[in-house]
Amino acid sequence: MSSLTIAIIVAFCVGYLFIALESVTKVNKAAVALLMFVCCWTLFMLSPGSYIAGLSGQELINEVGRHIEEHLGSTSTTLFFLMGAMTIVEIVDQNGGFNWVRGVMQTRSKRALLWRIAFITFFLSAILDNLTTSIVMIMILRKLVSDHHDRIIYASLVIIAANSGGAFSPIGDVTTIMLWNKGVITALGVISEMLVPSVVSMVIPAFILQYGLKGKLETENEVGMKSDYEVLDFSSRQRKVIFVLGVGGLMFVPVFKALTNLPPFVGILFVLGMLWTVTEIFYRRLHRTGDHEGTQKRVTSLLSRIDMSTILFFLGILMAVACLEEVGVLTMLGQGLNTAFNGNHYAVTGIIGVLSSIVDNVPLVAGCMGMYPLAATGDMAVDGIFWQLLAYCAGVGGSMLIIGSAAGVVVMGLEKITFGWYMKHVSWIAFVGYVAGILCYWVMRTFIFATPL
């Protein structure tokens, strides 16, 4: 390994360290990721001929530019998908589309509420992303549960259920979106093979956590309260139309891809365009004068609420990982893991899942896609064991530490759950569910079906 390659690895690791220490340094991880991306590729350009043989001069520079543009194109498909999905969810949420969830959870029993939270969160996160689902569920929990101790138990289950629900859906988590965009898993494949293991990884922790809750809720549920979104211009019927178009559109994206063979981000932009057009038509039909608070919910206004720092973070991370791929580091790392575990992909992906609870799962999955090439047959084929397990482990593994997933971080902030409390009371429970899901998948692939559906 050359000194230049080592320098690129060091730059990446230093950047990664500062990303992990964001809460200490108070420097936004998106800024660090962008610096890491630029630094890695700048080092690469000091001697590009070391990695791209047979070219020199301007031809070599043009070839490097072509490689960067290819990686940027691949990265952009994920970024545009995320931006489209985030905008759609924001439109539905701001128009009261998720208020129905509160009504579904109406109960006085603490344990009954826990199970309703578990399954609603699980299936919502398969359609939305786990971050948005977690925020929606915590906001509803605050209206239903007054006791903070009980609420943090429910909130811990929200983290686990959101990560488990995102793992079996091609649009439920950033990592599954990345794998689906890359073409290593299919929508039908990941749903059919990972649904049961994901349910297991959620049900077992819920079963254990329920013993920390006894009796009835102390206060009456507020499920029947007036809508939080009455300030909107839209009628109840129009809000239902927006909800159906938004959530139904997200579910339609895999179907769109199957029908057209176009990349998933095209489908998400189609749904966004439809939803945007419908909301604009609704506003045109309103014959009101003067400013109204509801007009601030137009898509043109909501676009400014999209978390661009998250988008730029993904851009920086994925492009930095692409540099590691170009210099051959990821291939060497993949070969090393295979040698260490004797080609046991259950062990390899299991370790990756544990790591995803410590570090961000986005670069881990991006690294794995660079480490292991897609094969025509076997575990590395489309919908092969490795890729399916990677989708599961990277998603569910993040539940083992509260900082291991976007859902965990946002719930930690909203409910003031400490790292130590979660690690003492919840981490081992999440780990049990994680391992049980892997064992469930092993049983399914060994004894039920030996090839992808």
C-alpha positions as CSV (number, residue, x, y, z in Angstrom):
1,M,0.0,0.0,0.0
2,S,1.5,3.3,-1.1
3,S,2.0,6.3,1.2
4,L,-0.6,8.3,-0.8
5,T,-3.2,5.6,-0.3
6,I,-2.4,5.7,3.5
7,A,-2.8,9.5,3.5
8,I,-6.2,9.1,1.8
9,I,-7.3,6.5,4.4
10,V,-6.0,8.8,7.3
11,A,-8.0,11.8,5.8
12,F,-11.1,9.6,5.7
13,C,-10.6,8.3,9.2
14,V,-10.0,11.7,10.7
15,G,-13.1,13.1,9.0
16,Y,-15.1,10.1,10.2
17,L,-13.9,10.7,13.8
18,F,-15.1,14.3,13.7
19,I,-18.4,13.1,12.3
20,A,-18.8,10.7,15.2
21,L,-17.8,13.4,17.7
22,E,-20.3,16.0,16.4
23,S,-22.0,16.3,19.8
24,V,-18.6,17.2,21.3
25,T,-17.1,19.4,18.6
26,K,-20.4,21.2,17.8
27,V,-19.3,21.2,14.2
28,N,-22.1,20.0,11.8
29,K,-21.2,16.6,10.3
30,A,-22.3,17.8,6.9
31,A,-19.4,20.4,6.9
32,V,-16.9,17.7,7.9
33,A,-18.2,15.3,5.3
34,L,-17.8,17.8,2.5
35,L,-14.3,18.6,3.7
36,M,-13.5,14.9,3.8
37,F,-14.8,14.4,0.3
38,V,-12.7,17.2,-1.2
39,C,-9.6,16.3,0.8
40,C,-9.7,12.6,-0.3
41,W,-10.0,13.5,-4.0
42,T,-7.4,16.3,-3.8
43,L,-4.9,13.7,-2.4
44,F,-6.0,11.4,-5.2
45,M,-5.1,14.0,-7.8
46,L,-1.5,14.3,-6.5
47,S,-0.7,11.1,-8.4
48,P,-3.8,9.8,-10.3
49,G,-1.5,7.7,-12.5
50,S,-0.9,5.4,-9.5
51,Y,-4.5,4.3,-9.7
52,I,-5.4,4.7,-13.4
53,A,-2.8,3.0,-15.5
54,G,-2.0,3.6,-19.2
55,L,-2.9,7.3,-19.4
56,S,-1.0,10.5,-18.8
57,G,-1.3,14.3,-19.2
58,Q,-4.7,15.7,-20.1
59,E,-6.1,12.3,-21.0
60,L,-5.5,11.2,-17.4
61,I,-7.1,14.3,-16.0
62,N,-10.1,13.8,-18.2
63,E,-10.4,10.2,-17.1
64,V,-10.4,11.2,-13.4
65,G,-13.1,13.7,-14.2
66,R,-15.1,11.0,-15.9
67,H,-14.8,8.7,-12.8
68,I,-15.9,11.5,-10.5
69,E,-18.9,12.3,-12.6
70,E,-19.9,8.6,-12.7
71,H,-19.7,8.4,-8.9
72,L,-21.6,11.7,-8.6
73,G,-24.3,10.5,-11.0
74,S,-24.7,7.3,-8.9
75,T,-24.8,9.3,-5.7
76,S,-27.3,11.8,-7.1
77,T,-29.9,9.1,-7.7
78,T,-30.0,8.5,-3.9
79,L,-30.0,12.2,-3.1
80,F,-32.9,13.1,-5.4
81,F,-34.9,10.2,-4.1
82,L,-34.3,11.4,-0.5
83,M,-35.2,15.0,-1.4
84,G,-38.4,13.9,-3.1
85,A,-39.5,11.6,-0.3
86,M,-38.7,14.2,2.4
87,T,-40.8,16.8,0.5
88,I,-43.7,14.4,0.1
89,V,-43.8,13.5,3.7
90,E,-43.5,17.2,4.7
91,I,-46.6,18.0,2.5
92,V,-48.6,15.2,4.1
93,D,-47.6,16.0,7.6
94,Q,-48.2,19.8,7.3
95,N,-51.7,19.0,6.1
96,G,-52.7,16.8,9.0
97,G,-52.3,13.6,7.2
98,F,-50.9,11.7,10.2
99,N,-53.6,12.8,12.7
100,W,-55.5,9.5,12.1
101,V,-52.6,7.6,13.9
102,R,-53.7,9.2,17.2
103,G,-57.2,7.8,16.8
104,V,-55.9,4.3,16.1
105,M,-53.9,4.3,19.3
106,Q,-56.9,5.1,21.6
107,T,-56.7,2.9,24.7
108,R,-56.2,3.1,28.5
109,S,-54.1,0.0,28.8
110,K,-50.3,0.7,28.9
111,R,-49.4,-2.7,27.4
112,A,-52.1,-2.5,24.7
113,L,-50.7,1.0,23.7
114,L,-47.2,-0.5,23.5
115,W,-48.2,-3.1,21.0
116,R,-50.2,-0.6,18.9
117,I,-47.2,1.7,18.9
118,A,-44.9,-1.1,17.9
119,F,-46.9,-2.2,14.8
120,I,-48.0,1.3,13.7
121,T,-44.4,2.5,13.9
122,F,-43.1,-0.7,12.1
123,F,-45.4,-0.3,9.1
124,L,-45.3,3.5,8.9
125,S,-41.5,3.4,8.8
126,A,-41.7,1.0,5.9
127,I,-43.5,3.6,3.9
128,L,-42.0,6.8,5.3
129,D,-38.4,7.0,6.6
130,N,-37.6,6.0,10.1
131,L,-36.6,9.6,11.1
132,T,-40.0,11.1,10.1
133,T,-41.9,8.1,11.6
134,S,-40.1,8.6,14.9
135,I,-40.9,12.3,15.1
136,V,-44.6,11.7,14.3
137,M,-44.9,8.9,16.9
138,I,-43.1,10.9,19.7
139,M,-45.4,13.9,19.0
140,I,-48.4,11.6,19.4
141,L,-47.0,9.9,22.5
142,R,-46.7,13.3,24.2
143,K,-50.4,13.8,23.8
144,L,-51.2,10.3,25.1
145,V,-48.7,9.5,27.9
146,S,-48.0,12.1,30.7
147,D,-45.6,10.0,32.8
148,H,-42.0,10.5,31.5
149,H,-40.7,7.2,32.7
150,D,-43.4,5.3,30.8
151,R,-42.9,7.5,27.8
152,I,-39.2,6.8,27.4
153,I,-40.0,3.1,27.4
154,Y,-42.5,3.7,24.6
155,A,-40.0,6.0,22.9
156,S,-37.3,3.2,23.0
157,L,-39.6,0.9,21.3
158,V,-40.3,3.5,18.7
159,I,-36.6,3.5,17.8
160,I,-36.5,-0.3,17.6
161,A,-39.7,-0.6,15.6
162,A,-38.8,2.2,13.2
163,N,-35.4,0.7,12.4
164,S,-36.9,-2.8,12.0
165,G,-39.7,-1.5,9.8
166,G,-37.3,0.3,7.5
167,A,-35.1,-2.7,7.0
168,F,-37.6,-4.8,5.0
169,S,-38.8,-2.0,2.7
170,P,-36.9,-0.7,-0.3
171,I,-38.0,2.9,0.6
172,G,-38.0,2.5,4.4
173,D,-34.4,3.4,5.2
174,V,-31.6,5.3,3.5
175,T,-29.5,2.1,3.4
176,T,-32.2,0.1,1.7
177,I,-32.8,3.0,-0.8
178,M,-29.0,2.9,-1.6
179,L,-29.0,-0.9,-2.1
180,W,-32.2,-0.7,-4.2
181,N,-30.8,2.2,-6.3
182,K,-27.6,0.2,-6.9
183,G,-29.7,-2.8,-8.1
184,V,-28.3,-5.4,-5.7
185,I,-31.8,-6.0,-4.2
186,T,-35.2,-5.8,-5.7
187,A,-38.4,-4.5,-4.0
188,L,-40.1,-7.9,-4.1
189,G,-37.0,-9.7,-3.0
190,V,-36.3,-7.6,0.1
191,I,-39.9,-7.5,1.2
192,S,-40.5,-11.2,0.8
193,E,-37.3,-12.3,2.5
194,M,-36.9,-9.7,5.2
195,L,-40.4,-9.0,6.4
196,V,-40.5,-12.0,8.9
197,P,-37.0,-11.4,10.3
198,S,-37.7,-7.7,10.7
199,V,-41.0,-8.5,12.5
200,V,-39.1,-10.9,14.8
201,S,-36.5,-8.2,15.6
202,M,-39.3,-5.9,16.7
203,V,-41.7,-8.3,18.4
204,I,-39.2,-9.8,20.8
205,P,-38.0,-6.5,22.2
206,A,-41.6,-5.3,22.5
207,F,-42.5,-8.5,24.4
208,I,-39.6,-7.9,26.9
209,L,-40.3,-4.1,27.2
210,Q,-44.0,-4.7,28.0
211,Y,-43.0,-6.0,31.5
212,G,-41.8,-2.5,32.4
213,L,-45.4,-1.2,32.0
214,K,-48.3,-2.1,34.3
215,G,-51.8,-0.9,34.8
216,K,-53.7,1.9,33.1
217,L,-52.6,5.3,31.7
218,E,-52.9,8.0,34.4
219,T,-54.8,10.5,32.3
220,E,-57.5,10.3,29.7
221,N,-56.3,10.0,26.2
222,E,-56.6,13.1,24.1
223,V,-57.2,11.3,20.9
224,G,-60.5,13.1,20.2
225,M,-59.0,16.5,20.4
226,K,-59.4,19.0,17.5
227,S,-57.0,18.7,14.6
228,D,-53.6,20.3,15.1
229,Y,-53.9,21.6,11.6
230,E,-57.2,23.5,11.6
231,V,-55.3,26.6,10.5
232,L,-55.0,25.1,7.0
233,D,-57.0,26.3,4.1
234,F,-57.8,22.8,3.0
235,S,-61.0,21.0,3.9
236,S,-61.0,17.5,5.6
237,R,-61.7,15.9,2.2
238,Q,-58.8,17.7,0.5
239,R,-56.4,16.7,3.3
240,K,-57.5,13.1,2.8
241,V,-56.8,13.4,-0.9
242,I,-53.3,14.7,-0.1
243,F,-52.7,11.9,2.3
244,V,-53.7,9.2,-0.2
245,L,-51.6,10.7,-3.0
246,G,-48.6,11.2,-0.8
247,V,-48.5,7.9,1.1
248,G,-50.1,5.9,-1.7
249,G,-47.5,7.5,-4.1
250,L,-44.6,6.4,-1.9
251,M,-46.0,2.8,-2.0
252,F,-46.4,3.1,-5.8
253,V,-42.7,3.9,-6.5
254,P,-41.6,0.2,-6.5
255,V,-44.5,-0.6,-8.9
256,F,-43.5,2.4,-11.1
257,K,-39.9,1.0,-11.3
258,A,-41.2,-2.5,-12.2
259,L,-43.5,-1.1,-14.9
260,T,-41.0,1.3,-16.5
261,N,-37.6,0.0,-15.6
262,L,-36.6,3.6,-14.7
263,P,-34.5,4.4,-11.6
264,P,-36.5,4.8,-8.4
265,F,-35.8,8.5,-8.1
266,V,-37.8,9.1,-11.3
267,G,-40.8,7.5,-9.7
268,I,-40.5,9.6,-6.5
269,L,-40.2,12.8,-8.6
270,F,-43.3,11.7,-10.5
271,V,-45.2,11.4,-7.3
272,L,-43.9,14.7,-6.0
273,G,-45.0,16.4,-9.3
274,M,-48.5,15.0,-9.0
275,L,-48.9,16.0,-5.4
276,W,-47.5,19.5,-6.1
277,T,-50.0,19.9,-9.0
278,V,-53.0,18.8,-6.9
279,T,-52.1,21.1,-4.0
280,E,-51.7,24.0,-6.4
281,I,-55.2,23.3,-7.9
282,F,-56.6,23.2,-4.4
283,Y,-55.2,26.7,-3.7
284,R,-56.5,28.1,-7.0
285,R,-60.0,27.1,-6.0
286,L,-59.8,29.1,-2.8
287,H,-61.3,32.5,-3.3
288,R,-60.0,34.3,-0.2
289,T,-58.4,37.7,0.1
290,G,-55.4,38.7,2.1
291,D,-52.7,36.5,3.7
292,H,-53.8,33.4,5.5
293,E,-51.6,31.2,7.7
294,G,-52.5,28.1,5.6
295,T,-50.9,29.5,2.5
296,Q,-47.5,29.0,4.1
297,K,-48.1,25.2,3.5
298,R,-47.7,25.5,-0.2
299,V,-45.0,23.3,-1.7
300,T,-42.9,26.3,-2.7
301,S,-42.8,27.2,1.0
302,L,-42.3,23.7,2.3
303,L,-39.3,23.2,0.0
304,S,-37.3,25.5,2.3
305,R,-37.9,23.2,5.2
306,I,-36.0,20.2,3.6
307,D,-33.0,19.4,5.7
308,M,-30.3,20.3,3.1
309,S,-27.5,19.6,5.7
310,T,-28.6,15.9,5.7
311,I,-28.5,15.8,1.9
312,L,-25.0,17.4,1.8
313,F,-23.8,15.0,4.5
314,F,-24.8,12.1,2.3
315,L,-23.1,13.7,-0.7
316,G,-19.9,14.2,1.2
317,I,-19.9,10.7,2.7
318,L,-20.8,8.8,-0.5
319,M,-18.2,10.7,-2.6
320,A,-15.5,10.2,0.0
321,V,-16.3,6.5,0.0
322,A,-16.1,6.5,-3.8
323,C,-12.5,7.7,-3.5
324,L,-11.7,4.8,-1.2
325,E,-13.2,2.5,-3.8
326,E,-11.1,4.1,-6.6
327,V,-7.8,3.5,-4.7
328,G,-8.7,-0.1,-4.1
329,V,-9.0,0.1,-0.3
330,L,-12.6,-1.3,-0.1
331,T,-11.7,-4.3,-2.2
332,M,-8.8,-5.2,0.0
333,L,-11.0,-4.7,3.1
334,G,-13.7,-7.0,1.7
335,Q,-11.2,-9.7,0.9
336,G,-9.8,-9.4,4.4
337,L,-13.2,-9.8,6.0
338,N,-13.9,-12.8,3.8
339,T,-10.6,-14.4,4.8
340,A,-11.1,-13.7,8.5
341,F,-14.6,-15.2,8.6
342,N,-13.9,-17.9,6.0
343,G,-16.6,-16.5,3.6
344,N,-19.3,-16.7,6.3
345,H,-21.6,-13.9,5.2
346,Y,-23.8,-14.2,8.2
347,A,-20.8,-13.4,10.4
348,V,-19.5,-10.6,8.1
349,T,-22.9,-8.8,7.9
350,G,-23.5,-9.4,11.6
351,I,-20.3,-7.6,12.4
352,I,-21.3,-4.8,10.0
353,G,-24.6,-4.5,11.8
354,V,-22.9,-4.2,15.2
355,L,-20.6,-1.5,13.8
356,S,-23.7,0.4,12.5
357,S,-24.7,1.0,16.1
358,I,-21.5,2.8,16.7
359,V,-20.9,4.6,13.4
360,D,-23.2,5.9,10.7
361,N,-24.7,3.1,8.6
362,V,-24.7,5.1,5.4
363,P,-20.9,5.0,4.8
364,L,-20.8,1.4,6.0
365,V,-23.3,0.3,3.4
366,A,-21.6,2.5,0.8
367,G,-18.3,0.9,1.7
368,C,-19.8,-2.6,1.4
369,M,-21.2,-1.8,-2.1
370,G,-17.6,-0.9,-3.1
371,M,-16.0,-3.8,-1.2
372,Y,-18.1,-6.6,-2.8
373,P,-18.9,-6.7,-6.5
374,L,-22.2,-7.9,-7.7
375,A,-22.1,-11.6,-8.9
376,A,-24.2,-13.5,-11.4
377,T,-25.0,-16.3,-8.9
378,G,-24.5,-17.1,-5.3
379,D,-24.7,-15.0,-2.1
380,M,-23.5,-11.9,-4.0
381,A,-26.1,-12.1,-6.8
382,V,-29.1,-9.8,-6.9
383,D,-31.2,-10.6,-3.8
384,G,-28.5,-12.9,-2.6
385,I,-28.0,-13.7,1.0
386,F,-25.2,-11.1,1.5
387,W,-27.2,-8.1,0.2
388,Q,-30.4,-9.1,2.0
389,L,-28.6,-9.5,5.3
390,L,-26.7,-6.2,4.7
391,A,-30.1,-4.4,4.4
392,Y,-31.3,-6.1,7.6
393,C,-28.2,-5.7,9.7
394,A,-27.3,-2.1,8.8
395,G,-30.9,-1.1,9.6
396,V,-31.8,-3.1,12.7
397,G,-28.2,-3.0,14.1
398,G,-28.6,0.8,14.6
399,S,-31.1,0.1,17.4
400,M,-28.4,-1.3,19.8
401,L,-27.2,2.2,20.8
402,I,-29.3,5.3,20.9
403,I,-26.8,7.1,18.7
404,G,-26.7,4.3,16.1
405,S,-29.5,5.6,13.9
406,A,-31.2,8.8,12.9
407,A,-34.4,7.6,14.7
408,G,-32.4,7.1,17.9
409,V,-30.7,10.5,17.7
410,V,-33.9,12.4,17.2
411,V,-35.8,10.5,19.9
412,M,-32.8,11.1,22.3
413,G,-33.2,14.8,21.7
414,L,-37.0,15.0,21.9
415,E,-37.4,12.9,25.0
416,K,-34.1,13.7,26.7
417,I,-33.1,10.0,27.0
418,T,-29.6,9.6,28.2
419,F,-27.0,7.4,26.4
420,G,-26.4,5.5,29.7
421,W,-30.0,4.8,30.5
422,Y,-30.7,3.4,27.0
423,M,-27.5,1.3,27.1
424,K,-28.4,-0.2,30.5
425,H,-32.1,-0.8,29.9
426,V,-32.6,-1.2,26.1
427,S,-29.4,-2.1,24.3
428,W,-29.3,-5.7,25.3
429,I,-33.0,-6.1,24.4
430,A,-32.4,-4.6,20.9
431,F,-29.4,-7.0,20.5
432,V,-31.5,-10.0,21.4
433,G,-34.1,-9.0,18.7
434,Y,-31.2,-8.3,16.2
435,V,-29.7,-11.8,16.7
436,A,-33.2,-13.5,16.7
437,G,-33.9,-11.9,13.3
438,I,-30.6,-13.2,11.8
439,L,-31.4,-16.7,13.1
440,C,-34.9,-16.4,11.7
441,Y,-33.5,-15.5,8.2
442,W,-31.0,-18.4,8.5
443,V,-33.8,-20.9,9.2
444,M,-35.9,-19.5,6.3
445,R,-33.0,-19.7,3.8
446,T,-31.8,-23.1,5.0
447,F,-35.0,-25.0,5.5
448,I,-37.8,-23.1,3.7
449,F,-36.5,-21.6,0.4
450,A,-32.9,-21.9,-0.8
451,T,-33.2,-19.4,-3.7
452,P,-34.7,-15.8,-3.8
453,L,-38.4,-15.6,-4.5
